[in-house]
Amino acid sequence: MNGMILLAGIILVLWLGRSILIPLLVAAFLWYLINAVADYMRLLFPFKTPTNRHERIFGYIFDWISRIGALASICGVILLFVTQVKPMFTELSSALPGIQHKLIALGNYLTDSIGLKFDANMIPNITKIATNIGSSAANIATSIGMIFIYMIFMFIEQSTFNKKFDAMIPNKRRAKKIRFIIDSIDHNMKKYLFIKTIISAITGLASFAWLQMIGLEFAGVWAFIVFVTSYIPTIGAIVACMLPILYSFTVAPGWELPLLTAGGLISLQILFGNIIEPKFTGQSLNLSTLAILINLVFWGMLWGVAGMFFSVPLLVGIYIAAAQFDSTRWLAVLLSANGKIPDKREE
């Protein structure tokens, strides 16, 4: 009973504090992503373990150059969105009611000509979908200043994390176990975020090139949606394909453009999401598809699109931590894809 009350209290705090917690989570995501890029760039550094003062200084400088380079890349993406994609979003938003009307007319046409029974309620309300996505993006955009402040202080405090950790947990055996959990979460999270971001970016660019080649309007908008929704499991791929395909039906005189749009985008999602990405990530996460979907719905109900975006990283942290304690290993087994969970580090 006490556990249920505690869980309800945590959910209430997460919901009431979403205006504070979401910007903090976005800042942590960017901070983590920058460190992940820096770590992978660090593999190019010739000295794996610095043996003298000069090598340590050079390694320290290299780390900061890597972080600055990663930050500059993120700022470049933001600048590209503001200067190129955002004006397209504005133009597309004004056309959404007309597009919705054309979709309803298309449904009525299919009902009359083919005999399929369509109802206006069966057709996705793309205006509502776009409004929800835009609202979540606007909420994050209005907090951009706070996000950068959080991120700056995370980098400032980064060098003191180990000292604070040692001071908080003086028991060395317990400290080793907790350190093992944190390092496991850190390794898996960085690997997931780095690979996911790279593949999402490539998928977005490939989608833009394809849509531009076949002549579908607002290719930049659809490519940006593909990039962002790639972080959302299962549903993200459906939304990324569905919106431009539905749009192509409303603007094309025949079936050629919709078929090319559907074929190209679905093929890219299968290629990058189902073939290439698993080859790079392997079974390192080993999470159940059902657990991912339930987790996706839970965070989506709690925090909207932002919650869906961060649902997998949050689940990874819960899964790894749960596997390290006897009282919660059953939860890790339920969350796993095949019942195999990380070994428990003994104290």
N, C-alpha and C positions, 0 to 999 in steps of 0.2 A: 504493500500500500504506500509506504514511504517513497519507494522507487517511482511509482506512478505520479505521485505528487511532485517529486523532484523533476521528472521528465516534463510534466505539464508546465512547471515553473520555468524550465530552460526554454521550452518552445515559446512561452509568453514573452520572455526577455528577448529572444531572437526576433520575434515579430515587432515588439514595441521599439526595440533599438535598431531596427533596420536602417534608418536614416543615418545612423552613426556607423554601424557595422559594415554596411555595403561599401562606402568609400574606403574604410580601413582595409577591407578585403581586396578591393581593387588595387590599393597601394601595395599591399603584401604580394599580390599577383605580379605587379610590375617589378617590384623589388626582387622577387624570386626569379622572374624571367631574366632580368638583367644579370643576376648572379649565375643563373644556369648557362647563359650565353658566355659569360666570362669563364666559367669552369671548363666549358668545351673548347673555348679558345686557348685556355691554359694548357691543354693537351699538346698544343703546338710548341710550347715552351721547352727548350732543350734540356733544362735542368729539372728533373722530376722532384728531387729532394735537394734543396739548397744546402751546400756544405760550408759556405763561408758568408761573411757579411755582405760582400759585393753581390753575390748571387741572390741573397735574400732581399736586398734593396731593389735589384733589377726585377725580381719576381713581384715585389710589391708594386712597382711602377707598372709592370705589365698587367697586373690584375686591375689596376685603376684605368689603364688605357682600354682594356676589354670592357669594363663597366661603362665607361664614357661612350665607347663605340656602340654598345647595345642600347644605351639611352638615346643616342643620336638617331639610331634606326627607328626606335619607337616614336620619337618626335617627328621623324620624317613621315611615318605612316599617318600620324595625327595631322600633320600639315597637308598631306595628300588628300586626306578626308575632307578637311576644312575647305581647301581650295578647289578640289575637283569633284568629289562625290557629294558633298552636302548640297551644292546648288542643284544637282540632279535629283536628290531626295525631295527638295522643295518643289521642283517642277512636277515630279511624279505624284506627290501628295495631292496637288491640285487636280490631278487627273483621275484619282482613285474612285470617286463616286461614279464617274462615267464608265470606268472599267468594270465596276461592280454591276452596273446596269447592263452592260454588254454581256457579262457572264450569265446573268439571269435570262437574257434574250437567247443566248446560246443554249441554255438548259431547256428553254421552251421549244426551241427549234428541234433539238434532239428528241424531245417528247413527241412532237408532231410527226417527225419524219421517220424515226426508228421505232417508236413505240415504247421507248424507255421512259419510266415514270420519274420525273424530276420535280423536286419541290424547291422553292427559293431558299428554304432553310437548309437544304442539303449542300448548297453552294457555299464554300468558305467565304466568310466576310473579310476580304483582304483589307478593307478600310480599317476594321477593328484590329486586325493582326498588326498592320503597319502602325496604328496609333499606339498599341501596347508596346511594340518595340521602340518606337520613337520616344514614348514617355519614359521608358527605362533608360534609354540613351541620354535623354535630356536631364534626367535626375542625376546621372553620373557626371554629365558635362557641367552642371551647375556646381558640382562638388570638386571640380578639377583642381582648384587652388588648395583645398584641404587635402586632396589625394597627394599632391606633390609635397606638401608640408609633412605629411605622414611618411612619405617615401624618403625624404631627405633625412629625417630623424632616424629612420630605420638604418640608413647607411652610416650615420654618425654613431649609433649605438652598436652597430654590428661588431666592432672590434672588442666590445666589452661583454658580449654574450657569454663567452666561456668563463670569464671571471665571475660573473653573476651566477652562473649555473653552479660553479664549484662552491660559492658562498651559500647558495640556497640548500644544497644537499651535501652536507659534510660527510655522510656515510658513504665510503668509497664503493662498497659493493652495490648499494642501491643506485649510486650515481652512475656506475658503469651500465647498469641495466637501462636506466632512463636515457642515458647517452646513446645506447644501442638503438632504442626505439626512435629517438629524434633523428639519428643518422640514417636509419632505414627509411623514415618518412621523407627526409631531405633528399636522399638519393633517388627514390622512386618519383618524388614530385618533380624534381629538376629534370629527370629523364623524360617524364610525361609531358611537362610543359614545353621543353625545348623541341622535342620531336613533333608534338602536336602543333606548335606554332609554325615550325618550318613547313610541315605538310599542309597545314591550313592555308598558309601564304601561297604555296605552289598551286594548290587546288584553286584558290581565288584567282590567281594570275592566269592559269590555264582556262578557267571558265570565262574570264574576261576576253582572252584571245579568241576563244571559240564563238562567243556571242557577238563579238565585234566582227568576226569573219562572216557570220551568216546574216549580219545586219539587224540584229534585235536592238531596239532602242533601250537606253538606260543600262547599257552593259556594265558600266562602272558601279551602279547601284547593286545590280544582281551579284556582281563579283564580290563586293564588300559584304553583302549578306551571306554569301557562301563562306567567306573567310570567318566571319563572326560566329555563324551557326555551326561551324565545324567543331567548335568546342562543346556543343550540346549533343550528347549521344542520341542516336536513332532519330529523334524528332527533328534535330537540327538539319540532317540530310534531307528529310522529307520537306521541310519548309524551304530549304535552299533551292530545291528543284521545283517545288510546286508553284511558288510565286512567279518566276519568269515563264514557266510553261503556261500558266493561266493567262498571264499578260499576253503571250504570243498568240493565244487563241482570239483575244479581243482585237488585235491589230492586223492579223494576217488575213488575206482574202481566201486562202486555201489551207490545205493541211501540211504543206511542205515545211513552213517555218516552225510550227509547233512540233512536228516530228523531229526536225533537226535539233531544236532546242532541247526536247526531252531526251533524245538519243545521246547528244553530247554531254549534257549535265549528269545524267544518270551513269553514263560510262565513266566519267571522271570521278564521281563519288565512289563507284565500285572499285576503280583502279587504285585510287589513293587511300580511300577509307577502309576498304576490305582486303586489299592485297598488299600494297606497299607499307602502310602504317603498321599492321601486325608484324611484318617482317623486321621492322626496326624496333618495335616495342617488345616483341616476343610475347611471352606469357608472364611478364614481370608483375603485372597488376593482378592477374588471375581473379578477376571479379565476375560474379554472376551477372548475366544480362538482365535477369529479372530484378536483382538487387539494384542494378544501375537505373532501371526504369522506375522502380518504386522510389528510389532516392531522388531521381529527377523530378517526379511529381511532387514529392514532399517539399523540396527546396523551391520548386516553381510556385507552389501554393503559398509558401512563406515569404519569399522575396521576389517573385515574378521572374522575368527574363534573367535578371542578374543572378538569382538563385540557381536557375537551370545552367547558367554559364559556369558556375563554380561547383556544381554538384559532384562531378567526378573527383577533383582534387580533395574535396572534403571527405568523400567516401574512402579514398585511399588512406587518408590520415586515420580515420576511425578503424578501418580494416587492419592496418599494421599495428596500431596501439592495442586493439582488442586481442590480437594473437599473442600478446606478451604476458597476459594475466590469466591464471587458471579460471577465475570467475567469469571471464568474458570470451574465452577461446571458442565457446559454442557459437557466439555471434560471428566471429571471424570465419568459422566453418560455413555458416549460413550465407555469408557474403561472398564466399569464394566460388569459383566456377566449377571446381572438381573436388572440393573437400580438402585439398592440400593447402596448408597454410604455413606461414613462416615459422621456423623453429623458435621456441621460447628461450630467451636468454636467461639463464639462471643467475640469481643474485650471488 
